[in-house]
C-alpha cells in the first residue's frame, strides 16, 4: 500500500495527491510515469509523475475525473492509501539546451510539463509555459510555473482568464515573434490539442515532442496495448515513449484507439451511480471542492 | 505384484468437466484423479532399473520413488520426495508437457501407454496442500541474502531452493500480484489462481519475502540490488516480455490484441467478469487467434469461454508441427474451437469506425524442411479468404524485454537480446545469474523451473566460494 500524504482539489474534478513512494521518488526524472491501481480490484492506469521529493520520499500525481476509476480515486484523502504504485516507467524527457522552449499543457497535461520546466531551466533554456483550460478555474499550476519559467501564458477557451482562445493560438503568436525564436515545443494534454499543436509547428519545422496517453495495462512492455504509430512504425508508448516526435505521430489512430472501451467505461461508471456510499462521499467531496 | 500384472492395468483417464459445460465457465477442466484411480495408476510403474523418466524431468524429481510411496499409501513420503526436487508440484502437475519429458521416456510407454506421472504428481501435490502444513525442511540460516527478479516459475523455484538452503531471499515482482505468467498468462481453467497463491504462500512460510510493484531496471537497478540493498547475489528471471506482432496491415484496429494483453486482461485483471470488473476486454461474436503454441491455445479457449462462436485458431504449419501440448489441442477441439491449419493471416480488415470486421488469410503448402527440421510453409497464390470476426489475437511469440537489460551495463546478451548465462546460470556479471524466458526466449514453465533450480545451486556455490575467498 502507498500512503497518501496530501490530497487536495486543484481545479474542478482535478485532484492533486502527494503519495509516499520513496523508491519511485529517488529515480524520477521529468517525463516518467507510474502505473497506479488505486484500490483492490481496480484498473491499472498510467499517470505522469507531476513532481517528486526524494527527501520526503514522495511523488505528486494530478488526476482528473474522467470515469469510474478516477472518480473513486479522487475521493481518497490524506492517510488513505493507493493499493499499487509502480514506476518510474517510460523514457525520461531528453533535456537539452534547446535555446527557447515552449511548454504547452492542456488541462491536467499542465502537470506533465511542470517537472520539465524545472529541468529545462536548469539546463539553461529560456522556458515559456502555455497552459490551457476551459475557463479560469481549469487553468492549473500557474503560480508554480511562474516561479520556474521566463514567461507564463494562461489561456482559456471562453476568455474568462489570460489569453482568449486555444493554446494553439497563443503558440502561433509566440512562434511568429522574430525577437524570440522558438527552438523546441513540448506538449501534453488532450489528443486533439496535441495534434493541433503539431500542425502549428510543422511548417516551421520546430522540434515538437508530445507526451502520449494511450490505453495501458502493465506499463512495462509486456502487453503491447499502448502501441502507437510513429513515423510509420508501431512503437510501445510505455517503453519506447511516452514522448515522441509529434510530427511523426499518427494522432488519428491514437484518437480512435482511445475509444475502444467507451461502452464498458460508461457501464462501470453508471453502476457506480447506484452505489450509495460512493455517491454520498462524492457529494461531500464536491461540496469541499466548491468551498475552496 | 508381478510386473506382468502391473502391465495389465490400463492407464487412468483424467476425469474432466464435460466440454459443452466447461466451454461456458472458467473452472478447471481436469478434475484430478480420485484416490482409488491414483492408487491403481501408481501400480503401473515397474520401478525399472534405469528409471529414464527422471532424466526427462528438468527438475530431476525421484519419480519411481514418489510413485512407490503412492503405491504403498504413504502420501506424506510421496509429498516429501516431490518437494525435495520441486517446490511447485501443484503447478507442474498441471502444466508440464509430460508427453515430451518424463512420460516420453517411461519404459511402460514403450509397449503401451506410459505411466501417468503428471496426474500422479498433481494428485500428491493436491493431497499435500489439503493435508500437510509444512513439507519442506530448511537448512540453518546462512545469514546471506539473495534477490530474485520476477516471481514467475523460474523465480519462485530459485527462491524456494535457496530458502531450503538457508538463504534470506527477496523476490521482486513488477506486477501487483506474484506469479508472473502463472497468473497473467495461464488461464484459470488450466491452473487455478488459488493453487498459485497457495504455492506462493508455501514459499512465504519458508521465509521468502515477496515485494510487488518493483520493476528492476526502473524502480531499482541490478547495481542497486548488489550495492545499496546489499544482496550477495541476484537471479534474473523477468520473463520473455514484449509481444511480437506479425506486422501486417490493420493491426491497430480496435479488436486486435497480443495474446499477452488479452490474457492479462482476462486473467490478472478479471475482465471475464464483464461489467463487474473495472478492466474491460473486447469480446465479439467471432474471434480469430493466430499461433500454434500453448499461449495460442489459452487465448482461443479463453475466447470460446467468453462466448466466441466461432472461435478460430489459424496456424501456418500443420497440426503435427504445433508446439502446444497435445492435451490443450485435444481440449480445444472438444470445446468447439475451429482449427484452420496451413493458414496464415495476411491482413486485418476493419469497418469505417475502425473496428475489426475480418481477418484475411492465405492457405499455405508445405515445402522443404527449414532450419528447425520442420517443413517450411509456403504461401499458395490466390488462396486468400476472409474469416469474419470482431477480435483478432496474435500469439506468435515474444521478444526479450529491454527494461532491465538496457539499464544494466556489462550484461552480455545474444543477438535476440536474451541474457547469456553459463552452465551454472551465471551471467557476464559476477554474482548475477539468469534463467527462464529472459535467457531462453519463449519456453515452458518447467524449463524455467529447471533454470531456477540450476541457478540456486550456482548461487549457493558462488556464495560459498566468495565467503571462503
Contacts between the chains, C-beta under 8 A, distances in Angstrom:
chain1	res1	chain2	res2	distance
A	23	B	214	7.1
A	23	B	219	5.0
A	23	B	220	6.3
A	24	B	219	6.5
A	27	B	218	7.1
A	27	B	219	6.6
A	27	B	220	7.9
A	37	B	176	5.5
A	41	B	270	7.3
A	41	B	277	7.5
A	41	B	278	6.6
A	42	B	278	5.2
A	43	B	269	7.2
A	43	B	278	4.4
A	43	B	279	4.9
A	44	B	176	7.4
A	44	B	269	7.3
A	44	B	279	7.5
A	68	B	278	6.7
A	69	B	278	5.9
A	83	B	176	6.9
A	84	B	176	4.1
A	84	B	212	7.0
A	84	B	213	5.2
A	85	B	213	6.4
A	86	B	174	6.6
A	86	B	175	7.9
A	86	B	176	7.4
A	86	B	213	4.2
A	86	B	214	7.4
A	86	B	215	6.2
A	86	B	219	7.0
A	87	B	215	7.4
A	87	B	218	6.5
A	87	B	219	6.8
A	88	B	218	6.1
A	88	B	219	7.3
A	89	B	215	7.0
A	89	B	218	5.8
A	217	B	261	6.1
A	217	B	264	5.5
A	217	B	265	6.5
A	217	B	269	7.0
A	217	B	279	7.5
A	218	B	174	7.3
A	218	B	175	6.5
A	218	B	184	7.9
A	218	B	264	6.6
A	220	B	174	5.5
A	220	B	215	5.9
A	220	B	218	7.6
A	220	B	241	7.8
A	220	B	401	6.9
A	220	B	403	5.9
A	221	B	241	5.7
A	221	B	242	4.8
A	221	B	401	5.3
A	221	B	402	7.4
A	221	B	403	6.3
A	222	B	184	7.7
A	222	B	239	7.7
A	222	B	241	5.9
A	222	B	242	7.0
A	222	B	243	7.4
A	222	B	260	5.6
A	222	B	264	7.2
A	222	B	401	6.9
A	223	B	243	7.0
A	223	B	258	6.3
A	223	B	260	5.1
A	223	B	261	3.7
A	223	B	264	5.5
A	224	B	242	7.0
A	224	B	243	4.5
A	224	B	245	6.9
A	224	B	258	4.2
A	224	B	260	6.6
A	224	B	261	5.7
A	225	B	257	7.5
A	225	B	258	7.6
A	225	B	261	4.6
A	227	B	245	7.6
A	227	B	251	7.8
A	227	B	252	6.7
A	229	B	252	6.3
A	234	B	245	6.6
A	234	B	247	7.7
A	234	B	251	6.8
A	234	B	252	7.0
A	236	B	242	7.1
A	239	B	242	7.6
A	239	B	401	7.9
A	239	B	402	6.8
A	239	B	403	6.4
A	253	B	252	5.1
A	256	B	254	6.9
A	256	B	354	4.4
A	257	B	252	6.5
A	257	B	254	6.4
A	257	B	354	7.9
A	259	B	254	7.4
A	260	B	254	4.3
A	260	B	255	7.8
A	260	B	282	6.8
A	261	B	280	4.5
A	261	B	282	7.8
A	264	B	275	7.0
A	264	B	280	3.6
A	265	B	280	7.3
A	267	B	275	4.7
A	268	B	275	6.2
A	268	B	278	6.0
A	271	B	275	6.4
